[in-house]
Amino acid sequence: MNWKFVLAAVTAAMVVLAGPAGATLQIAADIGGTTFLCVDQTGCDINLTPGVLQVSDQVINGVEVNGSIQTSTKGVSNILNTSSLSLINNSGADKAITFTVSDTGFVGPVTQFVTAGSGTWENAGGSTITLEWFNSAANAQGATFPGDTPGSLIDSFSDTAVGAADAFSHSGSGAVVDGALFSMTEQASGTLVDGGSLINRGQTEIKLQEVPEPGSLALLGGALLSTACIMRRRRQW
């Protein structure tokens, strides 16, 4: 047997399982009808680290967007995070807001997910927010536009601000069926009243790879060793 060929084939398979080169972390937003799109490692991303998408502080349609950071981690721990330090509406009118973040090429197999989201309202009584988490076993790219959420909705949470100061938090978990590669998408949508602020908004979605039982690993190792011994004997004959 040509062991160099086998080694090359195994290495190639590992590269494929690690994720496609075209996997893209990106964020799309709609603030009162004004849209925004930023893709990791492009001109709008002020952080040069792959898998970290940081958008510069700016005003979009009268709403200040500060400290917007999205991160993506792939492998044994598959994690998609999105957060902003503050959204401040001094536009003179209530604003409908949608933020969608997505990435592809997360590595399975996975069978369970956990989610979390939180934020603080400041002088924002009557403002609303809905947090949603999506899973695509087909590894479809999301956030190509603000409403782009491929796959199935696996968790959601809604809140309405009350009074001058209010806060919300949520966590969830459940089952999924994801094979070698899959995508995750998160969305936050709602209305921010004029003069109101949303502080420390954050969402996370985590899926851990299934790890073979020690017994299964031992069986696999034994099978590989036996195969190697048989091949060696054949070569001797």
N, C-alpha and C positions, 0 to 999 in steps of 0.2 A: 504493500500500500504506500502511496505517495503521501507521507505525513506532512510535508510542506503544503501540499494542496489542501489537506484537511484543515490544517491550522489557518490557512488563508480563508477558507470557507467559513469557519467558525468566527473569525475576526470580522468578516463582512456581515455575518448575521448579527453580531453584537452591535455593530454600527447602526444597522437598520433598527434594531430594538431600542437604541438610545434616543431615537426621535428624528423626524425629518428636518433637513436644513432650512426648510421654508416655514417652520413654526414661527408664529408671530404673536407677540404681546402687543396689544393696542387698546386705546381708549377712544370712545366716541361720545360726544355730548351734544345735548340740545338745551339751550337756555332761552326760553321765551321765543323760540323760532330761529335763533342763531345757532348754527351747528359748528362742531369742532371735531377734528380727528387727529390723533397723534399715534405714531407707530414707533416701537422700540428701535433704537439705533438710527433714527432719522433726525433731520434738522431741528425738530421741535422737542426732542428728548435731550435734556441738559445733563443727564447722567450717562457716562460712557460705558458703564457696566452692563453687559448683556443680561437680560432678564430683569432689569430695573428701569422702569419708564417713569421719569420725573419731568413734570411739566412746569415751566416757569410761572411765577405768580402773574396774574393778568386779570383784566376786567372783560367779561363777555356779556354783552347786552345789558350793561349796568350792574352785573353781579360780580363781585370780587371772588376769584378762585385762588386760594392760597395753599401752598404745601401739598400739591397733588402728586402722590407717588403710588405706582403700581409695581408689584413684584411677582415673579413666577419662578417656581422651583420644581424640577422634574427628576424623577428617579424613584428611590425607595419611598421618599416622602414627596407627594405631589401637592403643591400649594399654590393657590392664586389669591393674592391680596390686592385690595384697592383702598385708598384712604385719601383724605384731604384734611388739612389743618383747619380751614374755615371757608365757609361760603357766606358772603355778606351781601345782602340785597339793599342797596341804596339807590335803586333805579327810579323810584317814584311810583312803582306799580308791583303787584304780585307777579311772580314769575313761575311758570311751569318749568321744571328741571328734570332732565334724564341723563344719567351717566351709565355707560355700559363698558365693561372691561372683559377681554377674552384672550385666551391663548390656546394653541394646539400643541400636540406632540407630548402630552403627559403620558407616563409609562405605566402600563398595567402588568398583570391583571390586578384589578381591585374589585372589591365587593361591598365596601362600606364607605360612607362619607360622613364628615362632620362640618358644620357651618357655624358662623357667628357673625354678628353685626351690632354696631352700637353708635351712639352719637348724643350730642347735647344741644338743646334748643336754647337760644338766647333772644329775648324780646320777640319771640316768633309764634305767639299764640295763634292757633288756627292753621299753621303750616302742617303739611302732611308729607309722609314718606312711605314708600313701599320698597322693601329690599327683597330681591329674588336671586336664586341660585339655580344655574342650569348645568346639565351634563349631556354631552354628545358622545355616544359610543362610536359614532361614525367619524370622530375627529374633525368636525366641521368648524371652520373659522367663524367667530362671532365678532361683534363690534366693528363691522365694516361701515355701519351707520348706527345712530343712537338706538334704534329699536331692533337691532339684529341680535337675536338670542336663539341660536340653533340648539337642537336637542330637546330634552324634556326638562320641565320645571321640577326640581327635586325639593325645594324649600322656599318659603316666603314668609314675610312678616310686614305688618303695617303699623304706623303710629301717627297720632295727631298731637301736635304741641298744645300744651295747656299753660296759661299764665306766662309770667316773665322769664321763668327758668324751669326747664323740664329736661328729662333725659330718657333714653330708651336703650334697651339691650335685648338681644335674642341669641339663642343657640339651638341648633338642631342636629339630627343625625338620622341615618337610614341606610337602606340597601341600594346598591347599583350593580350593574353588570357591564364592566368595561374590560376589553381585551388588551391587546398589545399597546395600542395608542388610542388616546381619547382627548377631548377638549373640555374646557370649563369656561363658563361665562357668568359674570355677576352684573346685576343691574340695580341702580337706585333711582327711583322716580317719585315725583310728587310736586308740591307747590311750596315755595318760600315766600312768605308775605313781605310786603315792603317794610323796610326797617329791621327785618329779622335776620338772624344768623344761625347757621348750623355749624357747630364746633366739633372737631375730632370725629368726623364721620369715618367709619371703617367697616369693611367686610372681608371675610376670609372663607375659603373653601379648601378642605384638606381631604386627600384620599391616600391611604397607605397601601403599598404593594402587598399582595399576599406572599408570605414567606413560606416555602416548603417546610413541612415538619422534619425534625432531625432524622426520623426513621426513613422518610422518603429520600433525603439526601444520602443516607447511608446505602440504600438500595441502588440509587443512581451511581454512586461511586463504585459499588461492587460490580455493577453491570459493566461500567466502563473498564474496570480493571480486568474482568474476565475476557472482554472483547480484545483488549490489548494482548493478553496472554495467548489467546487463540491465534491472533494474527502473527505473533512472534513464532509460534510453533510451526505455522504454515510456511513461514519464510525459511525456517531451519530445514524443513523437508524439501 
